C-alpha cells in the first residue's frame, strides 16, 4: 500500500469500532515492511550493517550469521534491507528460577523486584511484584536500558509473547516464565521494539504455540524469528515516523472516546428524562426527539442496553401502552384475589398468612395511571420461600439437578455442565411445592435473575427464592417487573452483606408491585416483547456494522503486506 493511500483512508478506519487499534497494527506492519518512509539510495545499505553486526556477534559466539532460506522469508522488503535471525542481532536471556519459599510479596532488605507476565503489556508496570534475594540474580539477568522483556509462558496463547521495552536501567530482574531480548547496540534498538509489537510478530508467535498444551515460547523458537533490518539511517526515520503516527492515534483515540462519552451521555439523559418527565407535554416532546433521532442515538451496544432498561421502566409506569377505560380496574382484581385466598384457606390449601403492613405514602416511588394499584408482592402469591440452606447428597448418575440463582435466565432454568446431580430420594426429601404459577428469582449474590418453573427435576439452592402467583396475575408481566431497574434498585437498597448481597424473604414479600388491570398486563407484555425484539435487531445490526468495519480494516491492512 502506498503511504498516500494509507493517509487517505486513515480517517475512515479511525471511526470504525476498534479502528484506532487496527491503525496502530497497520502502522507497525507497514514500518517493518519498508512502506512507512521512502528509501534513500544514498544511505548505507543494510548489507554493510550486517558486516558490523557479524563482527559484534563474534564477541558472543563464533558462529557466522545464519543463512535464511527463500521459503522462510515472510514478506517482501526493499532491496536495501536484509533479513536476519533474531539470535544474530540480539542476545536472549532466560529468567530466574526460584522457590516460592525464597520469594516475598513485600520488599525486604537485600531483595529486588522480579517481573512476571502480568507486569508486561506494551509497557512495563510494577503492580503485584514479587521480590527475591539479590544474590540469586546473575549480572545478565538485571533489566537494562533498551531490553525487551517478553512473556514466554502463559496459560493463554494470546498472552504468550507480550513484550515491553525498558527505557532505562532497572534495578530488577525477571522470572523463569519471562525472557529478555537484548538488541545489539549496532542497530537502533527502538526499531527492534516496534517489531515486537507488529502483527507479523504476534501471528508468528501464535503459530509457534498451536497444538501445544502448555503455551510456551521456547528460547529456540524465539531465536529463529526472522527480523527485517533496514539501513541504520532508515531505522531512525522509521522510528520517528512511527512515533509521530502513534501520537496521532493517541489523539484520535482521545477524540473518539470523548465523542462516545458525549453520545452515551446524551442518550442516557434523554432516556432518564423520558422516565421522569415534568408533565405529559414534556414526555411527548422527549419521546418525539428520541423517535426522530433513533438512528443516531442507538448506534452502540451500551445505548441499546439503556434503551431496554427504559422500555421496561416505561412499561411499569403505565406509559408504554394506552389505558382502556373499559378494562376492569386493578382494585377489583385485588378484591378477587383476596376472596381466592379466603377460599383456599377455608379448604385447607393455604395457611393463614401474616398480615402485610399497609402501603405508606412515602413508599410510593411514582404516580401511576388511573385503574392501577400499588400492591405488595406477598399479596399476589399463595406461597413465598427460598431454597435449601445446605448441601444435598450428590450422585453421578442421578436424574435430578441442584440449581441456584445462576441457573435462572430470562424466564428459563438453564442446566449447566457443572450442575451437581442428586438421586430421586434426595429430590423427594428437599423438593418444594412448585407448580405452573411458580416464579424463581435470584436473591443472593447475583440479584434479579428470573425463571419460570416448567416441571424441571430440580432442587433449589438458597441463592434463589420462589413464589407461587395466584390466578389472574400475568406471570410474564411480573417477570417484566423483576427485570426493571426499579426492582434491582429496591434489591440493592434492602440487601445485606458487603461482598455477597442478600435480599431477605421479608423484603421480597414487602416489594411494591405496580399492578395494572389484567387486560393491560397482557398488552404491556406484548408491547415489551415487540420492543425487545427491536433491540435484538438493533444489537445485531450494530454487531454486523462492527464486523464489516473490522473486515474492511483487515483487508486494507493486508493490502500493505
VOLUM-760248 format. One record per residue (C-alpha): residue in three letters; residue number from 0; x, y, z. Coordinates in Angstrom, 2 decimals. Last residue first. Layout:
BEGIN
type:seq:u:v:w
ALA:NUM:X:Y:Z
...
This chain:
BEGIN
type:seq:u:v:w
UNK:560:1.65:-6.83:3.19
UNK:559:0.05:-3.43:2.72
UNK:558:-3.10:-4.80:1.13
UNK:557:-3.39:-6.99:4.21
UNK:556:-4.16:-3.92:6.31
UNK:555:-6.83:-2.72:3.89
UNK:554:-8.47:-6.14:4.01
UNK:553:-8.32:-6.25:7.82
UNK:552:-9.68:-2.71:8.10
UNK:551:-12.59:-3.62:5.85
UNK:550:-13.20:-6.75:7.91
UNK:549:-13.28:-4.64:11.08
UNK:548:-15.75:-2.21:9.53
UNK:547:-17.94:-5.10:8.36
UNK:546:-17.75:-6.77:11.79
UNK:545:-18.64:-3.52:13.55
UNK:544:-21.58:-2.97:11.20
UNK:543:-22.77:-6.54:11.84
UNK:542:-22.53:-6.04:15.60
UNK:541:-24.51:-2.82:15.34
UNK:540:-27.12:-4.53:13.17
UNK:539:-27.41:-7.44:15.63
UNK:538:-27.76:-5.02:18.53
UNK:537:-30.51:-3.11:16.72
UNK:536:-32.25:-6.36:15.81
UNK:535:-32.25:-7.52:19.44
UNK:534:-33.50:-4.08:20.50
UNK:533:-36.39:-4.44:18.03
UNK:532:-37.13:-7.88:19.51
UNK:531:-37.17:-6.19:22.92
UNK:530:-39.68:-3.67:21.55
UNK:529:-42.06:-6.39:20.37
UNK:528:-41.74:-8.30:23.66
UNK:527:-42.41:-5.09:25.62
UNK:526:-45.57:-4.45:23.58
UNK:525:-46.90:-7.99:24.12
UNK:524:-46.21:-7.92:27.86
UNK:523:-47.81:-4.48:28.21
UNK:522:-50.94:-5.61:26.36
UNK:521:-51.17:-8.65:28.65
UNK:520:-50.91:-6.56:31.81
UNK:519:-53.46:-4.17:30.30
UNK:518:-56.04:-6.94:30.23
UNK:517:-55.36:-7.77:33.90
UNK:516:-55.67:-4.15:35.07
UNK:515:-52.29:-2.70:36.03
UNK:514:-50.29:-3.60:39.17
UNK:513:-47.18:-1.63:40.15
UNK:512:-45.59:-4.18:42.54
UNK:511:-44.24:-2.90:45.86
UNK:510:-41.73:-5.28:47.46
UNK:509:-42.81:-6.25:51.01
UNK:508:-42.83:-10.00:50.36
UNK:507:-39.33:-9.82:48.83
UNK:506:-38.20:-7.76:51.82
UNK:505:-39.36:-10.48:54.21
UNK:504:-37.71:-13.16:52.06
UNK:503:-34.41:-11.39:52.68
UNK:502:-32.25:-9.93:49.92
UNK:501:-28.60:-10.98:50.04
UNK:500:-25.54:-9.24:48.60
UNK:499:-22.20:-11.05:48.64
UNK:498:-19.37:-8.60:49.35
UNK:497:-20.84:-6.11:51.84
UNK:496:-23.80:-8.17:53.05
UNK:495:-27.42:-7.06:53.41
UNK:494:-29.77:-6.16:50.59
UNK:493:-32.61:-3.66:51.04
UNK:492:-31.27:-0.83:48.85
UNK:491:-29.66:-3.26:46.41
UNK:490:-32.95:-5.11:46.00
UNK:489:-35.00:-1.93:45.55
UNK:488:-32.57:-0.67:42.90
UNK:487:-32.87:-4.03:41.13
UNK:486:-36.69:-3.84:41.16
UNK:485:-36.76:-0.27:39.74
UNK:484:-34.04:-1.17:37.18
UNK:483:-36.66:-3.47:35.72
UNK:482:-36.34:-7.22:35.07
UNK:481:-38.47:-8.06:38.13
UNK:480:-41.34:-6.00:36.68
UNK:479:-41.01:-7.78:33.32
UNK:478:-41.18:-11.15:35.10
UNK:477:-44.35:-9.99:36.88
UNK:476:-45.85:-9.21:33.47
UNK:475:-44.94:-12.68:32.22
UNK:474:-46.63:-14.11:35.35
UNK:473:-49.92:-12.45:34.42
UNK:472:-51.85:-12.31:37.69
UNK:471:-55.41:-13.63:37.36
UNK:470:-54.51:-16.78:39.30
UNK:469:-52.33:-16.61:42.39
UNK:468:-48.59:-16.49:41.90
UNK:467:-46.42:-19.17:43.50
UNK:466:-43.17:-17.72:44.82
UNK:465:-39.61:-18.97:44.66
UNK:464:-36.39:-17.70:46.18
UNK:463:-32.86:-18.08:44.90
UNK:462:-29.38:-18.22:46.46
UNK:461:-30.62:-20.86:48.91
UNK:460:-30.49:-23.76:46.46
UNK:459:-33.50:-25.16:44.57
UNK:458:-33.80:-28.89:43.95
UNK:457:-34.64:-29.65:40.34
UNK:456:-36.49:-32.03:38.06
UNK:455:-37.95:-29.42:35.69
UNK:454:-41.76:-29.24:35.57
UNK:453:-41.95:-25.85:33.89
UNK:452:-40.97:-23.48:36.70
UNK:451:-40.50:-19.92:35.50
UNK:450:-37.20:-18.04:35.59
UNK:449:-35.71:-14.79:36.92
UNK:448:-32.26:-13.39:37.60
UNK:447:-32.72:-10.33:39.83
UNK:446:-29.70:-10.34:42.12
UNK:445:-26.38:-12.11:41.61
UNK:444:-25.00:-12.94:45.04
UNK:443:-28.18:-13.94:46.88
UNK:442:-31.73:-13.08:45.78
UNK:441:-32.10:-14.94:42.46
UNK:440:-35.78:-15.08:41.46
UNK:439:-37.88:-18.17:40.68
UNK:438:-41.54:-17.88:39.60
UNK:437:-44.07:-20.64:40.22
UNK:436:-47.52:-20.49:38.59
UNK:435:-47.08:-23.84:36.80
UNK:434:-46.46:-25.50:40.15
UNK:433:-43.82:-25.81:42.87
UNK:432:-44.28:-27.20:46.38
UNK:431:-40.56:-27.51:47.15
UNK:430:-38.38:-30.62:46.83
UNK:429:-35.90:-31.43:49.57
UNK:428:-36.57:-35.04:50.64
UNK:427:-38.24:-36.08:47.37
UNK:426:-35.23:-34.83:45.39
UNK:425:-32.82:-36.59:47.73
UNK:424:-34.72:-39.85:47.23
UNK:423:-34.76:-39.35:43.44
UNK:422:-30.99:-39.01:43.42
UNK:421:-29.00:-35.81:43.04
UNK:420:-26.93:-34.30:40.23
UNK:419:-24.50:-31.39:40.52
UNK:418:-24.54:-28.59:37.97
UNK:417:-21.13:-28.13:36.33
UNK:416:-22.32:-28.79:32.79
UNK:415:-25.06:-26.19:33.13
UNK:414:-28.84:-26.59:33.48
UNK:413:-30.58:-23.38:32.38
UNK:412:-33.92:-22.72:34.09
UNK:411:-35.84:-20.33:31.87
UNK:410:-37.59:-16.96:32.19
UNK:409:-34.70:-14.79:31.05
UNK:408:-32.00:-16.78:32.84
UNK:407:-32.05:-18.67:36.12
UNK:406:-29.21:-21.15:36.61
UNK:405:-27.05:-18.51:38.35
UNK:404:-29.65:-18.32:41.13
UNK:403:-29.08:-21.89:42.22
UNK:402:-29.68:-25.41:40.97
UNK:401:-29.31:-28.98:42.28
UNK:400:-30.29:-31.34:39.50
UNK:399:-32.35:-34.53:39.25
UNK:398:-31.72:-37.58:37.05
UNK:397:-28.98:-39.03:39.23
UNK:396:-25.99:-40.97:37.88
UNK:395:-23.03:-39.12:39.39
UNK:394:-24.56:-38.62:42.84
UNK:393:-24.75:-35.68:45.22
UNK:392:-26.06:-35.65:48.77
UNK:391:-27.84:-32.36:49.32
UNK:390:-25.98:-29.27:50.55
UNK:389:-27.37:-26.73:52.96
UNK:388:-29.90:-23.96:53.23
UNK:387:-32.22:-25.42:50.55
UNK:386:-34.16:-22.88:48.54
UNK:385:-36.30:-19.89:49.44
UNK:384:-39.96:-19.28:50.19
UNK:383:-43.08:-17.46:49.00
UNK:382:-46.51:-19.12:48.93
UNK:381:-50.02:-18.23:47.77
UNK:380:-48.79:-15.13:46.00
UNK:379:-50.19:-11.72:44.98
UNK:378:-50.41:-10.15:48.44
UNK:377:-46.78:-11.03:49.23
UNK:376:-45.70:-8.95:46.22
UNK:375:-47.03:-5.83:47.92
UNK:374:-49.61:-3.88:45.95
UNK:373:-49.67:-0.48:44.26
UNK:372:-52.78:-0.15:42.14
UNK:371:-53.59:0.75:38.53
UNK:370:-57.01:1.89:37.24
UNK:369:-55.96:5.52:36.89
UNK:368:-52.38:5.76:35.72
UNK:367:-49.45:5.55:38.12
UNK:366:-47.55:8.13:40.15
UNK:365:-44.01:7.36:41.31
UNK:364:-41.91:5.73:44.05
UNK:363:-44.70:5.01:46.59
UNK:362:-43.06:4.33:49.95
UNK:361:-43.66:7.88:51.25
UNK:360:-47.43:7.36:51.01
UNK:359:-47.38:4.30:53.26
UNK:358:-48.53:0.91:51.99
UNK:357:-50.28:-1.03:54.73
UNK:356:-48.24:-3.69:56.54
UNK:355:-48.74:-7.33:55.44
UNK:354:-51.00:-9.56:57.50
UNK:353:-49.35:-12.83:58.48
UNK:352:-50.66:-15.59:56.27
UNK:351:-53.29:-18.19:57.07
UNK:350:-52.04:-21.40:55.50
UNK:349:-53.36:-22.26:52.07
UNK:348:-54.94:-25.47:50.77
UNK:347:-57.01:-26.09:53.91
UNK:346:-60.30:-25.56:52.04
UNK:345:-61.07:-22.47:54.13
UNK:344:-57.59:-21.12:53.45
UNK:343:-58.04:-21.64:49.70
UNK:342:-61.39:-19.84:49.78
UNK:341:-60.02:-16.92:51.77
UNK:340:-57.12:-16.58:49.35
UNK:339:-59.50:-16.54:46.37
UNK:338:-61.60:-13.82:48.02
UNK:337:-58.49:-11.66:48.48
UNK:336:-57.52:-12.27:44.84
UNK:335:-60.98:-11.15:43.70
UNK:334:-60.68:-7.95:45.71
UNK:333:-57.24:-7.40:44.14
UNK:332:-58.72:-7.75:40.64
UNK:331:-61.39:-5.20:41.53
UNK:330:-58.66:-2.76:42.60
UNK:329:-56.77:-3.50:39.36
UNK:328:-59.57:-1.87:37.41
UNK:327:-61.58:-4.00:34.89
UNK:326:-60.72:-2.61:31.48
UNK:325:-63.37:-0.44:29.79
UNK:324:-61.39:2.76:30.44
UNK:323:-58.60:1.34:28.23
UNK:322:-55.14:2.65:29.11
UNK:321:-52.72:3.19:26.26
UNK:320:-49.49:1.23:26.14
UNK:319:-45.92:2.10:27.16
UNK:318:-46.52:4.85:29.71
UNK:317:-48.07:2.81:32.53
UNK:316:-45.07:3.26:34.81
UNK:315:-44.31:-0.48:34.68
UNK:314:-43.89:-0.35:30.90
UNK:313:-41.91:2.89:30.96
UNK:312:-39.34:1.19:33.20
UNK:311:-39.16:-1.87:30.96
UNK:310:-38.66:0.22:27.82
UNK:309:-36.10:2.42:29.61
UNK:308:-33.99:-0.56:30.66
UNK:307:-34.01:-1.92:27.12
UNK:306:-32.98:1.51:25.81
UNK:305:-30.08:1.59:28.26
UNK:304:-28.81:-1.69:26.82
UNK:303:-29.28:-0.24:23.33
UNK:302:-27.08:2.72:24.32
UNK:301:-24.25:0.48:25.50
UNK:300:-24.32:-1.61:22.31
UNK:299:-23.68:1.49:20.22
UNK:298:-25.51:3.02:17.25
UNK:297:-28.76:3.84:19.00
UNK:296:-28.94:7.63:19.22
UNK:295:-28.29:8.48:15.58
UNK:294:-30.76:6.02:14.03
UNK:293:-33.41:6.93:16.61
UNK:292:-33.15:10.67:16.07
UNK:291:-36.82:11.39:15.24
UNK:290:-38.11:8.86:17.77
UNK:289:-35.82:10.10:20.55
UNK:288:-36.81:13.75:19.98
UNK:287:-40.51:12.83:19.72
UNK:286:-40.22:10.94:23.04
UNK:285:-38.70:14.00:24.70
UNK:284:-41.50:16.28:23.47
UNK:283:-44.26:13.80:24.40
UNK:282:-42.87:13.38:27.93
UNK:281:-42.58:17.15:28.42
UNK:280:-46.18:17.58:27.26
UNK:279:-47.26:14.90:29.74
UNK:278:-45.58:16.64:32.67
UNK:277:-42.20:17.07:34.38
UNK:276:-40.92:13.88:32.77
UNK:275:-39.21:11.16:34.83
UNK:274:-38.82:8.13:32.55
UNK:273:-38.35:10.24:29.41
UNK:272:-35.94:12.49:31.28
UNK:271:-33.72:9.48:32.04
UNK:270:-33.98:8.27:28.45
UNK:269:-32.88:11.64:27.08
UNK:268:-30.00:11.91:29.56
UNK:267:-28.85:8.39:28.80
UNK:266:-28.74:9.21:25.09
UNK:265:-26.89:12.48:25.61
UNK:264:-24.41:10.83:27.99
UNK:263:-23.83:7.93:25.57
UNK:262:-23.09:10.29:22.68
UNK:261:-20.92:12.59:24.82
UNK:260:-18.92:9.60:26.08
UNK:259:-18.52:8.24:22.56
UNK:258:-17.40:11.62:21.25
UNK:257:-14.82:11.88:24.05
UNK:256:-13.56:8.35:23.42
UNK:255:-13.21:9.04:19.70
UNK:254:-11.38:12.30:20.40
UNK:253:-9.00:10.60:22.82
UNK:252:-8.44:7.70:20.41
UNK:251:-7.73:10.06:17.52
UNK:250:-5.19:11.90:19.69
UNK:249:-3.46:8.68:20.69
UNK:248:-3.51:7.57:17.04
UNK:247:-1.78:10.83:16.07
UNK:246:0.84:10.19:18.74
UNK:245:1.28:6.72:17.24
UNK:244:1.74:8.32:13.83
UNK:243:4.53:10.61:15.05
UNK:242:6.27:7.80:16.93
UNK:241:6.00:5.61:13.82
UNK:240:7.55:8.38:11.71
UNK:239:10.45:8.92:14.13
UNK:238:11.01:5.15:14.44
UNK:237:11.06:4.75:10.65
UNK:236:13.48:7.66:10.22
UNK:235:15.87:6.16:12.78
UNK:234:15.71:2.73:11.12
UNK:233:16.27:4.46:7.77
UNK:232:19.61:5.79:9.00
UNK:231:20.61:2.28:10.11
UNK:230:19.73:0.64:6.78
UNK:229:16.69:-1.61:7.20
UNK:228:16.69:-4.98:9.05
UNK:227:13.68:-7.29:8.68
UNK:226:13.72:-9.79:11.58
UNK:225:13.20:-13.54:11.20
UNK:224:12.38:-15.27:14.48
UNK:223:14.55:-18.38:14.98
UNK:222:15.99:-17.20:18.31
UNK:221:12.49:-17.01:19.76
UNK:220:11.78:-20.57:18.70
UNK:219:14.99:-21.80:20.35
UNK:218:14.29:-19.79:23.52
UNK:217:10.92:-21.52:23.75
UNK:216:7.62:-19.67:23.53
UNK:215:5.29:-21.74:25.70
UNK:214:1.54:-22.21:25.81
UNK:213:1.14:-25.51:27.64
UNK:212:-0.91:-28.00:25.62
UNK:211:0.83:-27.22:22.33
UNK:210:-1.15:-27.69:19.12
UNK:209:-0.57:-24.11:18.01
UNK:208:2.05:-22.26:20.08
UNK:207:4.52:-21.39:17.33
UNK:206:1.59:-20.17:15.21
UNK:205:0.72:-17.71:17.98
UNK:204:4.29:-16.39:17.99
UNK:203:4.31:-15.90:14.22
UNK:202:0.97:-14.09:14.29
UNK:201:2.12:-11.72:17.05
UNK:200:5.43:-10.98:15.28
UNK:199:3.77:-10.28:11.93
UNK:198:1.10:-8.16:13.64
UNK:197:3.85:-5.82:14.92
UNK:196:4.56:-5.11:18.59
UNK:195:7.89:-6.95:18.77
UNK:194:8.99:-5.26:15.52
UNK:193:8.47:-1.91:17.22
UNK:192:10.99:-2.90:19.89
UNK:191:13.58:-3.69:17.21
UNK:190:13.23:-0.11:15.89
UNK:189:13.76:1.27:19.40
UNK:188:17.06:-0.62:19.47
UNK:187:18.61:1.24:16.57
UNK:186:21.20:-1.29:15.42
UNK:185:24.87:-1.55:16.40
UNK:184:23.93:-1.63:20.10
UNK:183:22.83:-5.27:19.59
UNK:182:19.37:-5.91:20.99
UNK:181:18.88:-7.59:24.40
UNK:180:15.78:-9.81:24.24
UNK:179:14.82:-10.66:27.81
UNK:178:12.87:-13.68:28.93
UNK:177:9.83:-14.45:31.02
UNK:176:8.33:-17.60:32.55
UNK:175:11.56:-18.03:34.56
UNK:174:11.12:-14.68:36.29
UNK:173:12.57:-11.25:35.58
UNK:172:15.11:-8.94:37.28
UNK:171:15.07:-5.53:38.95
UNK:170:17.13:-2.38:39.47
UNK:169:16.04:-1.02:36.11
UNK:168:18.39:0.52:33.54
UNK:167:16.40:2.88:31.31
UNK:166:13.56:2.90:28.76
UNK:165:12.79:-0.80:29.30
UNK:164:10.93:-2.28:26.32
UNK:163:7.71:-4.28:26.67
UNK:162:6.61:-7.54:25.06
UNK:161:3.70:-9.96:25.19
UNK:160:4.93:-13.15:23.50
UNK:159:2.50:-15.57:25.15
UNK:158:-0.58:-13.65:26.30
UNK:157:-2.88:-14.66:23.44
UNK:156:-1.81:-18.30:23.80
UNK:155:-3.31:-18.24:27.30
UNK:154:-1.99:-20.20:30.30
UNK:153:1.30:-18.40:29.86
UNK:152:4.97:-18.94:29.02
UNK:151:7.50:-16.68:27.25
UNK:150:6.28:-13.28:28.44
UNK:149:8.89:-10.93:26.92
UNK:148:11.08:-8.14:28.34
UNK:147:12.74:-6.06:25.61
UNK:146:15.99:-4.58:26.91
UNK:145:16.50:-0.97:25.76
UNK:144:18.02:0.11:29.12
UNK:143:18.99:-2.87:31.26
UNK:142:16.96:-5.43:33.21
UNK:141:19.29:-7.38:35.51
UNK:140:19.62:-11.01:34.44
UNK:139:22.99:-10.55:32.67
UNK:138:24.68:-9.93:36.08
UNK:137:23.31:-13.12:37.72
UNK:136:20.48:-12.65:40.21
UNK:135:20.26:-15.07:43.14
UNK:134:22.38:-12.73:45.31
UNK:133:19.67:-10.05:45.09
UNK:132:17.23:-12.15:47.12
UNK:131:13.75:-12.28:45.53
UNK:130:10.78:-9.89:45.45
UNK:129:7.41:-10.47:43.76
UNK:128:5.54:-7.56:42.25
UNK:127:1.80:-7.05:42.22
UNK:126:1.93:-3.90:40.05
UNK:125:5.23:-2.58:38.68
UNK:124:4.26:-1.93:35.09
UNK:123:6.42:-2.44:31.99
UNK:122:4.89:-1.17:28.76
UNK:121:3.20:-2.96:25.87
UNK:120:1.68:-5.33:28.40
UNK:119:4.28:-6.85:30.70
UNK:118:3.97:-6.82:34.51
UNK:117:1.40:-9.66:34.49
UNK:116:3.99:-11.86:32.73
UNK:115:6.39:-11.59:35.68
UNK:114:8.96:-9.02:36.75
UNK:113:11.08:-9.65:39.85
UNK:112:11.68:-6.83:42.33
UNK:111:14.89:-6.87:44.40
UNK:110:15.65:-8.23:47.89
UNK:109:18.62:-7.28:50.12
UNK:108:16.41:-5.59:52.69
UNK:107:12.79:-6.68:52.13
UNK:106:10.05:-5.54:49.75
UNK:105:6.79:-7.38:50.33
UNK:104:5.37:-10.20:48.21
UNK:103:8.34:-12.33:49.20
UNK:102:10.30:-15.05:47.43
UNK:101:12.67:-17.79:48.62
UNK:100:9.85:-20.02:49.89
UNK:99:8.32:-19.91:46.41
UNK:98:11.47:-21.49:45.05
UNK:97:13.33:-19.66:42.32
UNK:96:14.02:-19.90:38.60
UNK:95:15.33:-16.67:37.14
UNK:94:14.62:-15.53:33.60
UNK:93:16.05:-16.59:30.26
UNK:92:18.39:-14.34:28.28
UNK:91:18.31:-13.79:24.51
UNK:90:21.09:-11.75:22.88
UNK:89:20.03:-9.86:19.78
UNK:88:21.09:-9.39:16.15
UNK:87:22.15:-12.87:15.16
UNK:86:19.74:-14.63:17.55
UNK:85:16.84:-12.74:15.94
UNK:84:17.53:-14.31:12.56
UNK:83:18.33:-11.67:9.95
UNK:82:16.52:-10.33:6.87
UNK:81:18.13:-7.58:4.80
UNK:80:17.06:-4.16:3.50
UNK:79:18.42:-2.07:0.59
UNK:78:16.32:-4.03:-1.89
UNK:77:13.09:-3.10:-0.11
UNK:76:11.21:-5.89:1.74
UNK:75:8.87:-8.64:0.57
UNK:74:7.16:-10.88:3.12
UNK:73:7.70:-13.84:5.47
UNK:72:11.05:-15.15:4.09
UNK:71:11.43:-18.74:5.28
UNK:70:10.83:-20.23:1.81
UNK:69:13.89:-18.41:0.42
UNK:68:16.19:-19.89:3.07
UNK:67:17.85:-17.59:5.60
UNK:66:21.62:-18.00:6.05
UNK:65:22.68:-17.82:9.69
UNK:64:25.24:-15.20:10.62
UNK:63:28.50:-16.95:11.49
UNK:62:29.06:-18.92:14.74
UNK:61:31.97:-17.86:16.94
UNK:60:29.60:-16.50:19.57
UNK:59:29.42:-13.51:21.89
UNK:58:32.37:-11.39:20.67
UNK:57:31.82:-12.83:17.19
UNK:56:28.39:-11.15:17.23
UNK:55:29.97:-7.69:17.05
UNK:54:31.88:-8.61:13.89
UNK:53:28.71:-10.09:12.37
UNK:52:26.69:-6.99:13.26
UNK:51:29.29:-4.77:11.55
UNK:50:29.09:-6.87:8.39
UNK:49:25.30:-6.82:8.62
UNK:48:25.35:-3.01:8.63
UNK:47:27.17:-3.02:5.30
UNK:46:24.42:-5.19:3.75
UNK:45:21.81:-2.94:5.43
UNK:44:22.58:-0.30:2.81
UNK:43:24.49:2.95:3.60
UNK:42:22.11:5.73:2.65
UNK:41:22.36:7.47:-0.73
UNK:40:19.55:5.35:-2.21
UNK:39:17.09:6.84:0.34
UNK:38:14.05:4.65:0.93
UNK:37:10.67:6.31:1.46
UNK:36:9.00:6.09:4.89
UNK:35:6.14:3.83:6.11
UNK:34:6.31:1.08:3.49
UNK:33:9.59:-0.64:4.41
UNK:32:7.94:-3.88:5.52
UNK:31:8.69:-3.38:9.23
UNK:30:7.00:0.05:9.21
UNK:29:3.98:-1.10:7.20
UNK:28:3.27:-3.73:9.85
UNK:27:3.69:-1.19:12.65
UNK:26:1.38:1.34:11.01
UNK:25:-1.19:-1.35:10.21
UNK:24:-1.25:-2.53:13.83
UNK:23:-1.71:1.00:15.13
UNK:22:-4.49:1.59:12.62
UNK:21:-6.23:-1.59:13.77
UNK:20:-6.15:-0.28:17.33
UNK:19:-7.58:3.01:16.10
UNK:18:-10.37:1.20:14.27
UNK:17:-11.53:-0.81:17.26
UNK:16:-15.04:0.09:16.07
UNK:15:-14.75:2.15:12.86
UNK:14:-14.08:5.90:13.03
UNK:13:-10.29:5.55:12.80
UNK:12:-10.61:3.50:9.64
UNK:11:-12.44:6.28:7.79
UNK:10:-9.99:8.99:8.93
UNK:9:-6.98:6.84:7.90
UNK:8:-8.25:6.00:4.40
UNK:7:-6.46:8.87:2.65
UNK:6:-3.40:8.61:4.91
UNK:5:-2.91:4.96:3.92
UNK:4:-3.33:5.73:0.24
UNK:3:-0.59:8.36:0.45
UNK:2:1.74:5.84:2.13
UNK:1:1.26:3.49:-0.80
UNK:0:0.00:0.00:0.00
